[in-house]
Amino acid sequence: MNSLEKLSLVVKKYYSYFFLPLILIYLLFNIFDGNNGLLSHTTLDNEIASLQKRINDVKKSNNLYEIKITSLQNHDSNDDLVDEQIRNVLGFGKTNEFVIFFNN
């Protein structure tokens, strides 16, 4: 037998001992750090929580705008809001007063 045949016999004999750890390492890596792994799952959970908070903030501001819109549509009952919006949006003011804008 030449050395090549001996090597092929050794490879056939220990084939499973070589590839089984490689397969296990690959699977363990993907369980923890793969696209759908545990680490990415926690990052996605954090992102979902931050997006939910952002959605709630947008809903609150949307509700505020709806209240302002209904108040402006019924401007007979609330002339102060109409006056405030005219001054803020259009920049109108009386001739003897100063208008100072603050960014909220």
C-alpha positions in Angstrom: 0.0 0.0 0.0 1.2 3.4 -0.8 0.8 6.4 1.4 -2.1 7.8 -0.6 -4.2 4.7 0.0 -3.3 4.7 3.7 -4.4 8.3 3.9 -7.7 7.6 2.2 -8.4 4.7 4.6 -7.7 7.0 7.6 -9.9 9.7 6.2 -12.7 7.2 5.6 -12.3 5.9 9.2 -12.3 9.3 10.9 -14.6 11.1 8.5 -17.5 11.5 10.9 -15.1 12.7 13.7 -13.9 15.5 11.6 -17.2 16.8 10.1 -19.5 16.3 13.1 -17.8 19.1 15.2 -17.8 21.4 12.2 -21.5 20.9 11.8 -22.1 21.4 15.6 -20.1 24.6 15.6 -22.0 25.9 12.6 -25.4 25.1 14.2 -24.4 26.7 17.5 -23.1 29.8 15.8 -26.4 30.2 13.9 -28.5 29.6 17.0 -26.8 32.5 18.8 -25.6 34.9 16.2 -27.5 34.0 13.0 -30.1 36.1 11.2 -32.8 34.5 13.4 -30.6 33.8 16.4 -31.1 34.8 20.0 -28.9 37.9 19.8 -30.8 39.3 16.8 -34.1 38.4 18.5 -33.2 40.7 21.4 -32.2 43.5 19.1 -35.4 43.2 17.2 -37.4 43.2 20.5 -35.7 46.5 21.4 -36.4 48.0 18.0 -40.1 46.9 18.3 -40.3 48.6 21.7 -38.8 51.9 20.4 -41.1 51.9 17.4 -44.1 51.2 19.6 -43.1 54.2 21.8 -42.8 56.3 18.6 -46.2 55.2 17.4 -47.7 56.2 20.7 -46.1 59.6 20.6 -47.4 60.2 17.0 -50.9 59.1 18.2 -50.8 61.6 21.0 -49.7 64.5 18.7 -52.4 63.4 16.2 -55.0 63.6 18.9 -53.8 67.1 19.8 -54.1 68.1 16.2 -57.6 66.7 15.9 -58.7 68.7 18.9 -57.2 71.8 17.4 -58.8 71.2 14.1 -62.3 70.7 15.6 -61.8 73.8 17.7 -60.8 75.8 14.6 -63.8 74.4 12.7 -66.1 75.6 15.5 -64.3 79.0 15.7 -67.4 80.7 17.1 -66.9 79.2 20.5 -63.1 79.7 20.7 -61.8 82.9 19.2 -58.5 82.8 21.2 -57.3 79.7 19.4 -58.1 81.2 16.0 -56.2 84.3 17.0 -53.3 82.3 18.2 -53.1 80.3 15.0 -53.3 83.4 12.8 -50.4 84.9 14.7 -48.3 81.7 14.7 -48.9 80.5 11.2 -49.3 83.7 9.3 -47.1 85.9 11.4 -49.7 88.6 11.8 -49.6 91.0 14.7 -51.0 94.4 15.6 -49.0 97.5 14.7 -48.0 98.4 18.3 -46.9 94.9 19.5 -44.0 92.6 19.2 -44.4 89.0 18.1 -41.8 86.6 19.6 -41.8 83.0 18.4 -40.5 80.1 20.6 -39.8 76.7 19.1 -41.4 74.0 21.3 
